[in-house]
Amino acid sequence: MTELLAASPALYLTAVGVLGLLLGSFLNVVILRLPALLDYTWKSQCRELGETTGAPLEAPPGIVRPRSHCTKCGHEITALENIPVLSFLWLRGRCSACGSRISWRYPLVELLTAAASVTVAWKLGFTVQAAAALGLTWALIAAAVIDLDHQILPDNITLPVLWAGLLLNVFDTYTDLASAVLGAAAGYLSLWLVYHGFRLLTGKEGMGFGDFKLFGLFGAWLGWQFLPLIILLASVSGAILGVLAMLVLRRDRSVPIPFGPFLALAGWIALLWGEEIIGGYLRMAGLPG
C-alpha cells in the first residue's frame, strides 16, 4: 500500500485528505472535551489539597468514551450521523432527534484539518518529514481552537509535541539536534522575558505561559534559526487582526485576544515555507543565503 501511495501523488493526496477529515472529526471531540477534563482535574486537585470545598464533582466525558451526543437532548450520534462534513449537510445542520442547531464549527474544523493535511502532503511529499508534520498540524489545530475558546494552551498538547520535535531531530529530521535544543530553550525563554518585562512595566500580563511552551515547541522542531521569522509573522498577523476586530467588529480593546492561534499559524507557515521566505528576504537584502 505504501508503495502505491508513493507512486501515485493523486492517490496519496486523496488518502491524506480523507484522513484529515476523519482526524478533524476527532479533533472536534478533543477541542470540546479536553478543557472540561482539565478543569475537572484542577478542581479535583484543589479538593485533595483542601483548598476548596463543596458538592462532589461530576466527572466530564473522556476523550474517547462515551460516544458523542447532542449537547441539547443527549441523543447519541450514530455512525451515519458522524461522517465528516457529509452528515452535517445531510442533517441540514440540525440534530436528528430534537432539531437543535449543530454548530458550523464542526464541519469547518474538519475541512480545515483536511485542507491543511493535503497542503503538508503536497509540500513535503511522501516522506518521514510529512508524516511528522501531519501530526504537528493536527496538534496545532486542536491547541489553537482551544486557545480561541478558553485562552489556554494545554500542556497535554504542547509538551508532548515539543518532546517529539526534539526526538525527531536526534535523526536530523528538520534540523540538527543542537539547533533544536537551543531553539526550544530560546523560544521559551524569549517570551518568558517579554512576559515579565511587560508585567513589570505595566502591571498586566500580556500573554500566558502556554505561549512560551508553544514557541519553544517550534524551536524544538525547526531550530532557533526560524524563531525570528515565526515571532514576526505571529506579531504582524495578530496586530492586523486586532486592529480589524476593533474597527470592524467594534471589539473592546480591553478584551484580550489569544496569541496562541497566531503563533500556531506562523509556525506552520515556517514549517512549510520558512526556508523560501528567509531565502527571499536575504536575496532582497543582498545578503548571502
PETAWO-V331342 format. One line per field, one symbol per residue. phi: phi as a letter, one per 20 degrees, with the letter a starting at -180 (. if undefined). burial: + if it has 16 or more other C-alpha atoms within 10 Angstrom, else -. A space follows every 50 residues. Layout:
phi=???
burial=???
This chain:
phi=.fffffecgffffffffffffffffffgffffefgfffffffffffffem eccqfgeefffffecfffbffedngfffffedfgmfffffelmcffednf feffgffffffffffffffffffdmecfgfffffffgffffffffffffc lcdfggdfffffffffffegdlfdbfffffffffffffffffffgfffff fdmddebdffffffffgfffednffefgfffffffffffffffffffeel ffffefdfegffffffffffgecgffffffffffemdfe
burial=----+------+++-++++++++++++++++++++++--+--++------ ---------+--+----+-+----------+-+++-++----+++----- -+---+++++++++++++++++-+++---+-+++-++++++++++++--- +++++-+++-++-++++++---+++++-+++++++++++-++--++---- -----+++-++++++++++++++++++-+++-+++-++------------ ------++++++++++++-+++-+---+-----------
